[in-house]
Amino acid sequence: MTVFKKPHALTDTPMHYCPGCTHGIVHRLIAEAIDELGIEGRTIGIAPVGCAVMAYNYFRCDMIEAAHGRAPAVATGVKRSDPENNIVFTYQGDGDLASIGMAETVHSAARGENITIIFINNAIYGMTGGQMAPTSLPGQITQTSPYGRDVEQCGYPIRVSELLSTLDAPEYIERVAVNNVKNVRNAKKAILKAFKNQVEGRGFSFVEVVSSCPTNWGMSPSEALRWIDEKMIPYYPLGVYRDKSDVSNTDVNGKGEVVQ
C-alpha cells in the first residue's frame, strides 16, 4: 500500500533551500492542492523575488517571474485575461509582499481579485542576507538591526492578515504555520480552501504561513521550529481572519479569538 508519494504537480528538481527551511513543505502543500483539484493544466503560478525566486523550477504548472513585489499585479492581469479558465496563485515572502509589494497586495485585496496569494512570513529578508523585514519582531536581531528591532526608530511589525481583514472585498484570509504535524495539516486545509475558492469564483483568498529561516535567524532547524512556537505565533496568532462562506467564523481579533 502506498502511504505517501510526491505530488505530480511538483517536479523532480532538487530544491535549493537551506536545511530546515519550510519553503519545501509549503511547496508540497500547494502541489497537493493542485493535484486534488485537478487543475494543473489550468494553473499559473507567479514567482517572486526572494528565496523562492526559482519556484518555477519546482512546479509543473506554468510559471511567470514577476518584478519584486509585483506578483499580485501580474496575477491580476493573468487572471483577467481568461477568468473562466486560469487559476492563478502568487507565492511571496514578507519582504516581497509586505514591503516593496504592499500596495499591490492591498489593492488586489480591496478589488477582490479572484486570485490566491500564499504569503510566507519568516520575519526576515532571506535571499538578500538577513536584513530586517516589515514582519521582523520587536527586539529581533537581524543584519540591519544588530541590537534588535527598535520600534521607536523602525516602527512595529506589520500584521498583514489583520490589515487585509479590515477590507470589505476579501473572501478568505487565514494565518497558519508549518512547524509541527498538526499545523502542517491545518495549513494544507487552508491552502486547499484558498484554491477551491478561486475555482468556485468566490474571490480573493490569502493564506499567510508562519515559517522558519534557520540560516538568517542563526539557529539550528529544531531551534527555529521552537522559535516559531515561542516567539512568532504569540505575535502572529494563527486562525481564520475572514471567511465569507462561514458566517459563524468571520473574523479574529488580535488575540487569535473568534469575533462573532
WOHU-V609412 format. One record per residue. N is the residue number from 1. OMEGA is omega in whole degrees, -180 to 180 (NA if undefined). BURIAL is 1 if it has 24 or more other C-alpha atoms within 12 Angstrom, else 0. D_CENTER is the distance of its C-alpha to the mean C-alpha in Angstrom with 2 decimals. Layout:
N:OMEGA:BURIAL:D_CENTER  N:OMEGA:BURIAL:D_CENTER
This chain:
1:177:0:33.01  2:-179:0:29.61  3:-179:0:27.23  4:173:0:24.16  5:-180:0:23.60  6:177:0:21.04  7:180:1:19.35  8:-177:1:21.22  9:172:1:18.21  10:176:1:17.71  11:178:0:20.42  12:-178:0:22.71  13:176:0:21.72  14:-178:0:21.36  15:-175:1:18.05  16:-172:0:18.56  17:-179:1:16.17  18:174:0:18.01  19:180:0:19.40  20:177:1:17.28  21:-177:1:13.96  22:175:1:11.34  23:-178:1:9.73  24:178:1:12.56  25:-178:1:11.88  26:175:1:8.49  27:-179:1:10.47  28:-179:1:13.20  29:176:1:11.58  30:-180:1:10.57  31:177:1:14.13  32:178:1:15.68  33:179:1:14.47  34:179:1:15.87  35:-175:1:18.99  36:179:0:19.58  37:178:1:19.43  38:-173:0:21.56  39:-175:1:19.76  40:-178:1:19.52  41:-179:0:22.27  42:-170:1:20.71  43:176:1:17.12  44:179:1:16.16  45:177:1:13.00  46:-178:1:12.46  47:-176:1:11.98  48:162:1:11.40  49:-176:1:13.71  50:-179:1:12.70  51:-179:1:12.75  52:-178:1:11.26  53:180:1:13.98  54:179:1:15.86  55:179:1:13.42  56:177:1:16.24  57:-168:1:18.39  58:180:1:16.51  59:180:1:16.06  60:180:1:19.34  61:175:1:18.29  62:-179:1:19.03  63:176:1:16.76  64:176:1:17.16  65:180:1:16.60  66:172:1:15.87  67:-174:0:17.30  68:177:1:15.32  69:-171:1:13.16  70:-176:1:14.74  71:179:1:12.36  72:178:1:12.43  73:177:1:16.18  74:179:1:16.62  75:178:1:14.76  76:180:1:17.10  77:-180:1:20.07  78:-180:1:19.35  79:-177:1:18.84  80:179:0:21.92  81:178:0:23.98  82:-171:0:24.09  83:-178:1:22.39  84:-174:0:24.23  85:-174:0:23.18  86:170:1:20.00  87:-169:1:16.70  88:174:1:14.09  89:171:1:10.37  90:179:1:8.47  91:-167:1:6.25  92:174:1:6.03  93:-174:1:6.74  94:176:1:8.29  95:-180:1:11.61  96:-172:1:10.84  97:-170:1:9.05  98:179:1:10.82  99:-176:1:14.04  100:-178:1:15.58  101:-176:1:13.35  102:-179:1:13.54  103:180:0:16.37  104:180:1:14.84  105:-176:1:11.83  106:-176:1:14.42  107:175:0:16.98  108:176:1:15.10  109:-179:1:14.20  110:178:1:17.83  111:-178:0:19.18  112:180:1:17.36  113:-178:1:16.56  114:179:1:16.24  115:179:1:13.02  116:178:1:9.67  117:174:1:6.47  118:-173:1:3.23  119:-180:1:1.77  120:-179:1:3.65  121:175:1:6.53  122:170:1:9.70  123:-180:1:12.05  124:169:1:13.72  125:-176:1:14.23  126:-172:1:14.36  127:-173:1:16.08  128:170:0:18.55  129:172:0:19.94  130:177:1:18.43  131:176:1:19.03  132:179:1:18.04  133:176:1:14.79  134:-178:1:14.43  135:179:1:12.69  136:-173:1:15.44  137:174:1:17.47  138:-180:1:21.07  139:-177:1:23.36  140:178:1:20.81  141:176:0:22.59  142:180:1:21.13  143:180:0:23.09  144:172:0:23.54  145:-174:0:24.10  146:177:0:26.46  147:-179:0:27.92  148:180:0:24.69  149:179:1:22.76  150:-175:0:25.52  151:177:0:24.34  152:-179:0:27.73  153:-169:0:27.13  154:-177:0:23.39  155:-178:0:22.39  156:176:0:19.99  157:179:1:16.23  158:174:1:14.25  159:-170:1:12.67  160:-179:1:10.41  161:178:1:10.21  162:-180:1:13.94  163:-178:1:14.66  164:-178:1:13.37  165:176:1:15.14  166:180:0:18.36  167:-177:1:18.37  168:-166:1:20.44  169:-173:1:18.81  170:179:1:15.35  171:-170:1:15.88  172:177:1:13.13  173:178:1:10.65  174:173:1:9.73  175:-179:1:8.51  176:176:1:8.94  177:-178:1:9.76  178:-176:1:11.10  179:173:1:14.21  180:-173:0:16.81  181:-180:0:17.91  182:-178:0:17.73  183:177:1:14.14  184:179:1:13.19  185:178:0:15.28  186:178:1:13.72  187:178:1:10.19  188:180:1:12.06  189:-179:1:13.71  190:-179:1:10.79  191:177:1:9.29  192:180:1:12.98  193:-179:1:13.70  194:177:1:11.18  195:-180:1:12.91  196:176:1:16.22  197:180:1:16.07  198:178:1:15.95  199:-179:1:18.74  200:177:0:20.71  201:-174:1:20.31  202:178:1:18.99  203:-170:1:16.84  204:177:1:13.54  205:-172:1:10.75  206:177:1:7.44  207:175:1:5.32  208:-178:1:4.13  209:176:1:4.77  210:-168:1:7.85  211:-178:1:8.92  212:172:1:12.26  213:-175:1:14.07  214:-176:1:17.66  215:-176:1:19.25  216:172:1:18.52  217:-178:1:18.81  218:-176:0:22.17  219:169:0:21.85  220:178:0:22.47  221:-179:0:19.74  222:177:0:21.29  223:-179:0:21.58  224:178:1:17.91  225:177:1:17.02  226:-180:0:19.66  227:175:1:18.44  228:180:1:15.15  229:-171:1:17.55  230:-173:0:20.09  231:-174:1:18.37  232:-174:1:14.64  233:175:1:14.71  234:179:0:17.92  235:180:1:16.47  236:-176:1:13.13  237:178:1:14.57  238:176:1:12.88  239:178:1:13.79  240:-180:1:13.91  241:175:1:14.22  242:173:1:15.40  243:-177:1:16.78  244:180:1:19.68  245:-178:0:20.78  246:-175:0:21.67  247:-180:0:23.95  248:-177:0:24.48  249:-169:0:20.91  250:-174:1:19.88  251:178:1:18.70  252:178:1:18.08  253:-176:1:19.77  254:179:0:18.88  255:180:0:20.32  256:-179:0:18.09  257:-179:0:21.10  258:175:0:21.26  259:-177:0:23.14  260:NA:0:25.57
